[in-house]
Amino acid sequence: MREVWGIKFLFCGLTALLVLSTLSMVVNVKSQEVTEVKVKLPVYFIIFGRPFTFWEFLALMTAFFILVFLIGVLLIEYRLWRIRRALRS
C-alpha cells in the first residue's frame, strides 16, 4: 500500500514542499522509524528579519549604489548651481 504525505515549510514568506512516501518516491518513510530530512530554502541573506534570495539581495545592493550615485550627482549639481548663482550676483 502506498501512502504519500506532503509537508509545506514556511519561513517569512518563502515556502518549500517536501513529499514523503512509503515507496521511496522522494523520501523513504518506514513505520516506527525516525526519518531526518534536510530542507533548503533559497535564503541568501536576512536583513531586519526579511529573508532575501541571492538575486533579490543583488538587486537591493544595486539599487542602493545607484541611489547613492544619484544623490552625489545631485549634490554636486546643486553646489555648482549655487556657485554660478553667487557669481552672477
N, CA, C and O atoms as a Tinker XYZ file with bonds, in Angstrom:
   356  protein
     1  N      0.843000   -1.170000    0.000000    73     2
     2  CA     0.000000    0.000000    0.000000    64     1     3
     3  C      0.897000    1.245000    0.000000    63     2     4     5
     4  O      1.859000    1.343000    0.762000    81     3
     5  N      0.558000    2.166000   -0.858000    73     3     6
     6  CA     1.358000    3.375000   -0.998000    64     5     7
     7  C      0.689000    4.524000   -0.252000    63     6     8     9
     8  O     -0.482000    4.833000   -0.472000    81     7
     9  N      1.458000    5.146000    0.633000    73     7    10
    10  CA     0.973000    6.318000    1.338000    64     9    11
    11  C      1.891000    7.486000    1.016000    63    10    12    13
    12  O      3.114000    7.353000    1.019000    81    11
    13  N      1.291000    8.614000    0.744000    73    11    14
    14  CA     2.057000    9.803000    0.382000    64    13    15
    15  C      1.595000   10.953000    1.267000    63    14    16    17
    16  O      0.399000   11.156000    1.475000    81    15
    17  N      2.579000   11.711000    1.790000    73    15    18
    18  CA     2.301000   12.888000    2.599000    64    17    19
    19  C      3.067000   14.060000    2.016000    63    18    20    21
    20  O      4.164000   13.903000    1.480000    81    19
    21  N      2.489000   15.200000    2.127000    73    19    22
    22  CA     3.170000   16.423000    1.712000    64    21    23
    23  C      3.287000   17.345000    2.910000    63    22    24    25
    24  O      2.320000   17.548000    3.645000    81    23
    25  N      4.451000   17.891000    3.101000    73    23    26
    26  CA     4.683000   18.830000    4.192000    64    25    27
    27  C      5.162000   20.144000    3.582000    63    26    28    29
    28  O      6.099000   20.179000    2.783000    81    27
    29  N      4.500000   21.210000    3.977000    73    27    30
    30  CA     4.847000   22.531000    3.465000    64    29    31
    31  C      5.544000   23.318000    4.570000    63    30    32    33
    32  O      5.008000   23.477000    5.666000    81    31
    33  N      6.743000   23.808000    4.267000    73    31    34
    34  CA     7.516000   24.599000    5.212000    64    33    35
    35  C      7.412000   26.070000    4.821000    63    34    36    37
    36  O      7.603000   26.425000    3.658000    81    35
    37  N      7.114000   26.908000    5.785000    73    35    38
    38  CA     7.020000   28.350000    5.547000    64    37    39
    39  C      8.063000   29.061000    6.397000    63    38    40    41
    40  O      8.233000   28.761000    7.578000    81    39
    41  N      8.760000   30.013000    5.773000    73    39    42
    42  CA     9.729000   30.826000    6.505000    64    41    43
    43  C      9.674000   32.241000    5.949000    63    42    44    45
    44  O     10.235000   32.525000    4.891000    81    43
    45  N      9.010000   33.107000    6.655000    73    43    46
    46  CA     8.920000   34.524000    6.283000    64    45    47
    47  C      8.505000   34.724000    4.823000    63    46    48    49
    48  O      9.101000   35.544000    4.124000    81    47
    49  N      7.531000   34.016000    4.372000    73    47    50
    50  CA     7.045000   34.178000    3.009000    64    49    51
    51  C      7.660000   33.221000    1.998000    63    50    52    53
    52  O      7.128000   33.091000    0.896000    81    51
    53  N      8.741000   32.557000    2.321000    73    51    54
    54  CA     9.341000   31.563000    1.428000    64    53    55
    55  C      8.787000   30.190000    1.786000    63    54    56    57
    56  O      8.602000   29.879000    2.963000    81    55
    57  N      8.526000   29.379000    0.782000    73    55    58
    58  CA     7.945000   28.056000    1.040000    64    57    59
    59  C      8.795000   26.965000    0.414000    63    58    60    61
    60  O      9.486000   27.176000   -0.583000    81    59
    61  N      8.725000   25.808000    1.022000    73    59    62
    62  CA     9.355000   24.606000    0.474000    64    61    63
    63  C      8.367000   23.465000    0.685000    63    62    64    65
    64  O      7.749000   23.364000    1.745000    81    63
    65  N      8.218000   22.613000   -0.310000    73    63    66
    66  CA     7.303000   21.480000   -0.224000    64    65    67
    67  C      8.114000   20.193000   -0.203000    63    66    68    69
    68  O      8.977000   19.976000   -1.054000    81    67
    69  N      7.835000   19.359000    0.760000    73    67    70
    70  CA     8.521000   18.081000    0.899000    64    69    71
    71  C      7.493000   16.974000    0.749000    63    70    72    73
    72  O      6.465000   16.977000    1.427000    81    71
    73  N      7.766000   16.033000   -0.134000    73    71    74
    74  CA     6.854000   14.908000   -0.361000    64    73    75
    75  C      7.447000   13.679000    0.298000    63    74    76    77
    76  O      8.580000   13.296000    0.010000    81    75
    77  N      6.684000   13.064000    1.179000    73    75    78
    78  CA     7.105000   11.842000    1.859000    64    77    79
    79  C      6.267000   10.681000    1.340000    63    78    80    81
    80  O      5.065000   10.828000    1.118000    81    79
    81  N      6.893000    9.541000    1.151000    73    79    82
    82  CA     6.186000    8.382000    0.613000    64    81    83
    83  C      6.716000    7.112000    1.258000    63    82    84    85
    84  O      7.853000    7.063000    1.726000    81    83
    85  N      5.875000    6.087000    1.274000    73    83    86
    86  CA     6.323000    4.793000    1.780000    64    85    87
    87  C      6.994000    3.980000    0.687000    63    86    88    89
    88  O      7.583000    2.937000    0.968000    81    87
    89  N      6.914000    4.442000   -0.559000    73    87    90
    90  CA     7.517000    3.703000   -1.667000    64    89    91
    91  C      8.688000    4.453000   -2.301000    63    90    92    93
    92  O      8.816000    4.497000   -3.525000    81    91
    93  N      9.513000    5.023000   -1.488000    73    91    94
    94  CA    10.771000    5.619000   -1.943000    64    93    95
    95  C     10.585000    6.575000   -3.110000    63    94    96    97
    96  O     11.341000    6.520000   -4.080000    81    95
    97  N      9.595000    7.446000   -3.030000    73    95    98
    98  CA     9.354000    8.423000   -4.087000    64    97    99
    99  C     10.388000    9.555000   -3.981000    63    98   100   101
   100  O     11.233000    9.711000   -4.863000    81    99
   101  N     10.318000   10.314000   -2.939000    73    99   102
   102  CA    11.308000   11.358000   -2.699000    64   101   103
   103  C     12.080000   11.050000   -1.428000    63   102   104   105
   104  O     13.310000   11.068000   -1.416000    81   103
   105  N     11.346000   10.768000   -0.359000    73   103   106
   106  CA    11.951000   10.394000    0.912000    64   105   107
   107  C     11.294000    9.102000    1.346000    63   106   108   109
   108  O     10.068000    9.019000    1.422000    81   107
   109  N     12.083000    8.112000    1.627000    73   107   110
   110  CA    11.542000    6.819000    2.041000    64   109   111
   111  C     11.204000    6.853000    3.530000    63   110   112   113
   112  O     12.073000    7.087000    4.370000    81   111
   113  N      9.933000    6.615000    3.844000    73   111   114
   114  CA     9.467000    6.626000    5.221000    64   113   115
   115  C      9.092000    5.198000    5.605000    63   114   116   117
   116  O      8.297000    4.551000    4.924000    81   115
   117  N      9.666000    4.720000    6.692000    73   115   118
   118  CA     9.345000    3.377000    7.170000    64   117   119
   119  C      8.636000    3.513000    8.502000    63   118   120   121
   120  O      8.901000    4.442000    9.264000    81   119
   121  N      7.750000    2.601000    8.774000    73   119   122
   122  CA     6.994000    2.688000   10.020000    64   121   123
   123  C      7.897000    2.486000   11.225000    63   122   124   125
   124  O      8.863000    1.725000   11.171000    81   123
   125  N      7.578000    3.165000   12.296000    73   123   126
   126  CA     8.288000    3.090000   13.569000    64   125   127
   127  C      9.744000    3.555000   13.473000    63   126   128   129
   128  O     10.567000    3.178000   14.308000    81   127
   129  N     10.067000    4.361000   12.476000    73   127   130
   130  CA    11.422000    4.874000   12.317000    64   129   131
   131  C     11.395000    6.391000   12.198000    63   130   132   133
   132  O     10.485000    6.961000   11.597000    81   131
   133  N     12.381000    7.023000   12.764000    73   131   134
   134  CA    12.510000    8.468000   12.626000    64   133   135
   135  C     13.325000    8.747000   11.367000    63   134   136   137
   136  O     14.427000    8.225000   11.198000    81   135
   137  N     12.779000    9.559000   10.506000    73   135   138
   138  CA    13.463000    9.911000    9.270000    64   137   139
   139  C     13.864000   11.376000    9.329000    63   138   140   141
   140  O     13.027000   12.247000    9.566000    81   139
   141  N     15.137000   11.644000    9.115000    73   139   142
   142  CA    15.628000   13.022000    9.137000    64   141   143
   143  C     15.801000   13.510000    7.706000    63   142   144   145
   144  O     16.434000   12.852000    6.880000    81   143
   145  N     15.232000   14.663000    7.436000    73   143   146
   146  CA    15.295000   15.235000    6.097000    64   145   147
   147  C     15.734000   16.688000    6.219000    63   146   148   149
   148  O     15.215000   17.427000    7.056000    81   147
   149  N     16.683000   17.095000    5.390000    73   147   150
   150  CA    17.107000   18.491000    5.370000    64   149   151
   151  C     16.326000   19.223000    4.287000    63   150   152   153
   152  O     16.225000   18.767000    3.148000    81   151
   153  N     15.787000   20.350000    4.667000    73   151   154
   154  CA    15.029000   21.177000    3.734000    64   153   155
   155  C     15.805000   22.465000    3.529000    63   154   156   157
   156  O     16.188000   23.125000    4.495000    81   155
   157  N     16.039000   22.829000    2.261000    73   155   158
   158  CA    16.783000   24.048000    1.956000    64   157   159
   159  C     15.841000   25.062000    1.331000    63   158   160   161
   160  O     15.090000   24.756000    0.404000    81   159
   161  N     15.898000   26.267000    1.858000    73   159   162
   162  CA    15.183000   27.384000    1.273000    64   161   163
   163  C     16.217000   28.324000    0.660000    63   162   164   165
   164  O     17.349000   28.395000    1.140000    81   163
   165  N     15.844000   29.040000   -0.387000    73   163   166
   166  CA    16.829000   29.879000   -1.083000    64   165   167
   167  C     17.143000   31.188000   -0.366000    63   166   168   169
   168  O     17.156000   32.248000   -0.991000    81   167
   169  N     17.395000   31.125000    0.930000    73   167   170
   170  CA    17.706000   32.339000    1.690000    64   169   171
   171  C     19.206000   32.590000    1.594000    63   170   172   173
   172  O     20.015000   31.734000    1.951000    81   171
   173  N     19.563000   33.766000    1.110000    73   171   174
   174  CA    20.968000   34.131000    0.977000    64   173   175
   175  C     21.397000   35.061000    2.095000    63   174   176   177
   176  O     22.509000   34.950000    2.611000    81   175
   177  N     20.512000   35.982000    2.470000    73   175   178
   178  CA    20.855000   36.994000    3.455000    64   177   179
   179  C     19.578000   37.448000    4.137000    63   178   180   181
   180  O     18.528000   37.523000    3.498000    81   179
   181  N     19.653000   37.752000    5.429000    73   179   182
   182  CA    18.491000   38.242000    6.167000    64   181   183
   183  C     18.810000   39.639000    6.682000    63   182   184   185
   184  O     19.786000   39.838000    7.405000    81   183
   185  N     17.971000   40.611000    6.300000    73   183   186
   186  CA    18.141000   41.999000    6.730000    64   185   187
   187  C     16.863000   42.411000    7.449000    63   186   188   189
   188  O     15.777000   42.376000    6.871000    81   187
   189  N     17.001000   42.801000    8.715000    73   187   190
   190  CA    15.872000   43.225000    9.539000    64   189   191
   191  C     14.747000   42.189000    9.553000    63   190   192   193
   192  O     13.569000   42.546000    9.521000    81   191
   193  N     15.105000   40.929000    9.601000    73   191   194
   194  CA    14.114000   39.864000    9.698000    64   193   195
   195  C     13.471000   39.472000    8.384000    63   194   196   197
   196  O     12.605000   38.598000    8.370000    81   195
   197  N     13.862000   40.085000    7.283000    73   195   198
   198  CA    13.297000   39.736000    5.984000    64   197   199
   199  C     14.334000   38.945000    5.190000    63   198   200   201
   200  O     15.435000   39.440000    4.948000    81   199
   201  N     13.994000   37.724000    4.783000    73   199   202
   202  CA    14.954000   36.918000    4.017000    64   201   203
   203  C     15.008000   37.359000    2.557000    63   202   204   205
   204  O     13.984000   37.676000    1.953000    81   203
   205  N     16.213000   37.374000    2.004000    73   203   206
   206  CA    16.422000   37.720000    0.606000    64   205   207
   207  C     17.109000   36.560000   -0.095000    63   206   208   209
   208  O     18.017000   35.939000    0.457000    81   207
   209  N     16.668000   36.268000   -1.327000    73   207   210
   210  CA    17.399000   35.323000   -2.161000    64   209   211
   211  C     18.619000   36.061000   -2.717000    63   210   212   213
   212  O     18.757000   37.269000   -2.525000    81   211
   213  N     19.487000   35.346000   -3.395000    73   211   214
   214  CA    20.693000   35.964000   -3.933000    64   213   215
   215  C     20.348000   37.099000   -4.891000    63   214   216   217
   216  O     20.934000   38.178000   -4.813000    81   215
   217  N     19.395000   36.858000   -5.796000    73   215   218
   218  CA    19.056000   37.856000   -6.811000    64   217   219
   219  C     18.341000   39.056000   -6.199000    63   218   220   221
   220  O     18.546000   40.187000   -6.642000    81   219
   221  N     17.509000   38.829000   -5.192000    73   219   222
   222  CA    16.870000   39.958000   -4.506000    64   221   223
   223  C     17.918000   40.802000   -3.776000    63   222   224   225
   224  O     17.854000   42.031000   -3.804000    81   223
   225  N     18.868000   40.154000   -3.133000    73   223   226
   226  CA    19.943000   40.868000   -2.432000    64   225   227
   227  C     20.797000   41.656000   -3.420000    63   226   228   229
   228  O     21.155000   42.804000   -3.158000    81   227
   229  N     21.120000   41.044000   -4.547000    73   227   230
   230  CA    21.913000   41.723000   -5.575000    64   229   231
   231  C     21.162000   42.942000   -6.115000    63   230   232   233
   232  O     21.768000   43.995000   -6.314000    81   231
   233  N     19.866000   42.816000   -6.353000    73   231   234
   234  CA    19.062000   43.937000   -6.833000    64   233   235
   235  C     18.988000   45.042000   -5.784000    63   234   236   237
   236  O     19.037000   46.225000   -6.123000    81   235
   237  N     18.871000   44.665000   -4.519000    73   235   238
   238  CA    18.829000   45.650000   -3.437000    64   237   239
   239  C     20.139000   46.428000   -3.352000    63   238   240   241
   240  O     20.121000   47.650000   -3.204000    81   239
   241  N     21.262000   45.742000   -3.441000    73   239   242
   242  CA    22.558000   46.420000   -3.378000    64   241   243
   243  C     22.769000   47.311000   -4.604000    63   242   244   245
   244  O     23.302000   48.414000   -4.479000    81   243
   245  N     22.359000   46.848000   -5.778000    73   243   246
   246  CA    22.479000   47.660000   -6.994000    64   245   247
   247  C     21.640000   48.924000   -6.871000    63   246   248   249
   248  O     22.105000   50.014000   -7.205000    81   247
   249  N     20.410000   48.785000   -6.396000    73   247   250
   250  CA    19.543000   49.956000   -6.215000    64   249   251
   251  C     20.145000   50.925000   -5.198000    63   250   252   253
   252  O     20.074000   52.141000   -5.379000    81   251
   253  N     20.732000   50.391000   -4.134000    73   251   254
   254  CA    21.367000   51.246000   -3.125000    64   253   255
   255  C     22.521000   52.049000   -3.725000    63   254   256   257
   256  O     22.622000   53.253000   -3.487000    81   255
   257  N     23.393000   51.395000   -4.502000    73   255   258
   258  CA    24.530000   52.096000   -5.093000    64   257   259
   259  C     24.082000   53.113000   -6.138000    63   258   260   261
   260  O     24.682000   54.182000   -6.244000    81   259
   261  N     23.051000   52.808000   -6.905000    73   259   262
   262  CA    22.522000   53.772000   -7.869000    64   261   263
   263  C     21.951000   54.983000   -7.137000    63   262   264   265
   264  O     22.153000   56.118000   -7.568000    81   263
   265  N     21.244000   54.752000   -6.039000    73   263   266
   266  CA    20.684000   55.841000   -5.247000    64   265   267
   267  C     21.790000   56.732000   -4.674000    63   266   268   269
   268  O     21.681000   57.957000   -4.716000    81   267
   269  N     22.837000   56.130000   -4.147000    73   267   270
   270  CA    23.960000   56.905000   -3.610000    64   269   271
   271  C     24.621000   57.720000   -4.721000    63   270   272   273
   272  O     24.979000   58.878000   -4.510000    81   271
   273  N     24.784000   57.125000   -5.897000    73   271   274
   274  CA    25.379000   57.830000   -7.031000    64   273   275
   275  C     24.521000   59.018000   -7.444000    63   274   276   277
   276  O     25.042000   60.109000   -7.676000    81   275
   277  N     23.204000   58.816000   -7.539000    73   275   278
   278  CA    22.304000   59.907000   -7.940000    64   277   279
   279  C     22.291000   61.037000   -6.916000    63   278   280   281
   280  O     22.268000   62.209000   -7.294000    81   279
   281  N     22.305000   60.707000   -5.638000    73   279   282
   282  CA    22.354000   61.742000   -4.605000    64   281   283
   283  C     23.661000   62.525000   -4.706000    63   282   284   285
   284  O     23.660000   63.746000   -4.550000    81   283
   285  N     24.767000   61.844000   -4.964000    73   283   286
   286  CA    26.057000   62.525000   -5.150000    64   285   287
   287  C     26.034000   63.466000   -6.329000    63   286   288   289
   288  O     26.517000   64.595000   -6.233000    81   287
   289  N     25.474000   63.016000   -7.450000    73   287   290
   290  CA    25.383000   63.877000   -8.634000    64   289   291
   291  C     24.502000   65.087000   -8.342000    63   290   292   293
   292  O     24.843000   66.208000   -8.721000    81   291
   293  N     23.384000   64.872000   -7.678000    73   291   294
   294  CA    22.500000   65.990000   -7.331000    64   293   295
   295  C     23.188000   66.992000   -6.410000    63   294   296   297
   296  O     23.026000   68.200000   -6.587000    81   295
   297  N     23.943000   66.519000   -5.444000    73   295   298
   298  CA    24.665000   67.426000   -4.549000    64   297   299
   299  C     25.719000   68.235000   -5.293000    63   298   300   301
   300  O     25.876000   69.427000   -5.028000    81   299
   301  N     26.435000   67.619000   -6.209000    73   299   302
   302  CA    27.446000   68.330000   -6.999000    64   301   303
   303  C     26.787000   69.382000   -7.890000    63   302   304   305
   304  O     27.256000   70.517000   -7.980000    81   303
   305  N     25.689000   68.988000   -8.550000    73   303   306
   306  CA    24.982000   69.938000   -9.410000    64   305   307
   307  C     24.429000   71.107000   -8.602000    63   306   308   309
   308  O     24.484000   72.253000   -9.049000    81   307
   309  N     23.903000   70.826000   -7.433000    73   307   310
   310  CA    23.370000   71.893000   -6.578000    64   309   311
   311  C     24.488000   72.844000   -6.148000    63   310   312   313
   312  O     24.299000   74.060000   -6.135000    81   311
   313  N     25.632000   72.301000   -5.804000    73   311   314
   314  CA    26.767000   73.138000   -5.408000    64   313   315
   315  C     27.226000   74.019000   -6.568000    63   314   316   317
   316  O     27.500000   75.203000   -6.369000    81   315
   317  N     27.313000   73.454000   -7.788000    73   315   318
   318  CA    27.711000   74.242000   -8.955000    64   317   319
   319  C     26.674000   75.304000   -9.271000    63   318   320   321
   320  O     27.033000   76.417000   -9.655000    81   319
   321  N     25.404000   74.986000   -9.118000    73   319   322
   322  CA    24.346000   75.955000   -9.353000    64   321   323
   323  C     24.450000   77.117000   -8.370000    63   322   324   325
   324  O     24.266000   78.274000   -8.748000    81   323
   325  N     24.745000   76.806000   -7.113000    73   323   326
   326  CA    24.897000   77.866000   -6.103000    64   325   327
   327  C     26.103000   78.750000   -6.414000    63   326   328   329
   328  O     26.042000   79.967000   -6.235000    81   327
   329  N     27.207000   78.141000   -6.883000    73   327   330
   330  CA    28.393000   78.924000   -7.241000    64   329   331
   331  C     28.083000   79.834000   -8.412000    63   330   332   333
   332  O     28.448000   81.010000   -8.382000    81   331
   333  N     27.414000   79.324000   -9.456000    73   331   334
   334  CA    27.063000   80.133000  -10.616000    64   333   335
   335  C     26.129000   81.277000  -10.225000    63   334   336   337
   336  O     26.266000   82.399000  -10.713000    81   335
   337  N     25.188000   80.983000   -9.347000    73   335   338
   338  CA    24.239000   81.997000   -8.899000    64   337   339
   339  C     24.953000   83.089000   -8.093000    63   338   340   341
   340  O     24.640000   84.273000   -8.215000    81   339
   341  N     25.920000   82.665000   -7.266000    73   339   342
   342  CA    26.668000   83.635000   -6.458000    64   341   343
   343  C     27.549000   84.520000   -7.346000    63   342   344   345
   344  O     27.698000   85.710000   -7.071000    81   343
   345  N     28.136000   83.953000   -8.411000    73   343   346
   346  CA    28.993000   84.727000   -9.310000    64   345   347
   347  C     28.186000   85.691000  -10.163000    63   346   348   349
   348  O     28.690000   86.751000  -10.535000    81   347
   349  N     26.947000   85.347000  -10.481000    73   347   350
   350  CA    26.086000   86.188000  -11.275000    64   349   351
   351  C     25.649000   87.448000  -10.530000    63   350   352   353
   352  O     25.386000   88.480000  -11.148000    81   351
   353  N     25.573000   87.363000   -9.213000    73   351   354
   354  CA    25.112000   88.491000   -8.402000    64   353   355
   355  C     26.155000   89.564000   -8.234000    63   354   356
   356  O     25.903000   90.573000   -7.574000    81   355
